[in-house]
Amino acid sequence: MQHTSAQYDEVIATCRELFTHKMKDYGSAWRILRLPSLTDQIFIKAQRIRSLQEKKMRKVDEGEASEFIGIVNYAVMALIQLQKDVAAQPDMGVEEATALYDSMTAETKTLMEAKNHDYGEAWRDMRVSSFTDLILQKILRVKQIEDNEGKTTVSEGIAANYQDMINYAVFALIKLNS
């Protein structure tokens, strides 16, 4: 499990680095995005991964890894939006955004460690394509919750689904880097 923790941290560091560079280039323009828009961005990334996995031919020179990184970063943005709410204008500097990024990924890693303990690292025997399908399933769940105006009767809420998407994407990246 220590190996998983270190690998997880390496993947998150890569994702965070891209997030920080994009914050420097674009600022916090993403702060105006409503949750359904972020969910749709994650959906686009996951659909492209599935398409790459099924077609095996690509016309754009970006592979699965960059799309999984995008899923991590958009899901973190969604968690931040859940906590801070949508802004009318970009309102956050790099320092505040990365501090929130770190907080969200630390909380998500804690969830991963608890589930990983209970499931006995079963993810290590899974295929990357399964992570893609699970992310797509979580997206469809989030869309349904959004359509229900956030109301659920017995299900976990939106935040838990975004956290699961992050964890599945990190697992996929660990497997792709192995």
ChimeraX attribute file (.defattr): number of C-alpha atoms within 10 A of each C-alpha:
attribute: neighborCount
match mode: 1-to-1
recipient: residues
	/A:1	11
	/A:2	8
	/A:3	8
	/A:4	16
	/A:5	13
	/A:6	11
	/A:7	19
	/A:8	18
	/A:9	16
	/A:10	15
	/A:11	20
	/A:12	23
	/A:13	13
	/A:14	11
	/A:15	19
	/A:16	20
	/A:17	13
	/A:18	15
	/A:19	23
	/A:20	17
	/A:21	12
	/A:22	13
	/A:23	19
	/A:24	12
	/A:25	9
	/A:26	11
	/A:27	17
	/A:28	18
	/A:29	14
	/A:30	21
	/A:31	21
	/A:32	16
	/A:33	18
	/A:34	15
	/A:35	21
	/A:36	14
	/A:37	14
	/A:38	20
	/A:39	22
	/A:40	15
	/A:41	16
	/A:42	26
	/A:43	20
	/A:44	16
	/A:45	21
	/A:46	25
	/A:47	17
	/A:48	17
	/A:49	22
	/A:50	20
	/A:51	14
	/A:52	16
	/A:53	16
	/A:54	10
	/A:55	9
	/A:56	8
	/A:57	9
	/A:58	12
	/A:59	6
	/A:60	6
	/A:61	5
	/A:62	10
	/A:63	13
	/A:64	21
	/A:65	17
	/A:66	14
	/A:67	20
	/A:68	27
	/A:69	24
	/A:70	22
	/A:71	28
	/A:72	28
	/A:73	21
	/A:74	24
	/A:75	26
	/A:76	27
	/A:77	23
	/A:78	29
	/A:79	24
	/A:80	19
	/A:81	19
	/A:82	14
	/A:83	12
	/A:84	11
	/A:85	15
	/A:86	18
	/A:87	16
	/A:88	10
	/A:89	12
	/A:90	14
	/A:91	15
	/A:92	16
	/A:93	12
	/A:94	16
	/A:95	11
	/A:96	11
	/A:97	20
	/A:98	17
	/A:99	11
	/A:100	18
	/A:101	20
	/A:102	16
	/A:103	14
	/A:104	19
	/A:105	23
	/A:106	14
	/A:107	11
	/A:108	20
	/A:109	21
	/A:110	12
	/A:111	16
	/A:112	21
	/A:113	17
	/A:114	11
	/A:115	12
	/A:116	16
	/A:117	12
	/A:118	10
	/A:119	10
	/A:120	11
	/A:121	14
	/A:122	10
	/A:123	16
	/A:124	13
	/A:125	8
	/A:126	13
	/A:127	13
	/A:128	23
	/A:129	14
	/A:130	14
	/A:131	23
	/A:132	24
	/A:133	16
	/A:134	17
	/A:135	26
	/A:136	20
	/A:137	15
	/A:138	21
	/A:139	21
	/A:140	16
	/A:141	17
	/A:142	22
	/A:143	19
	/A:144	15
	/A:145	17
	/A:146	17
	/A:147	11
	/A:148	10
	/A:149	9
	/A:150	12
	/A:151	13
	/A:152	13
	/A:153	6
	/A:154	6
	/A:155	10
	/A:156	11
	/A:157	16
	/A:158	24
	/A:159	18
	/A:160	16
	/A:161	20
	/A:162	26
	/A:163	24
	/A:164	20
	/A:165	28
	/A:166	27
	/A:167	22
	/A:168	24
	/A:169	26
	/A:170	26
	/A:171	24
	/A:172	26
	/A:173	24
	/A:174	18
	/A:175	16
	/A:176	12
	/A:177	10
	/A:178	7
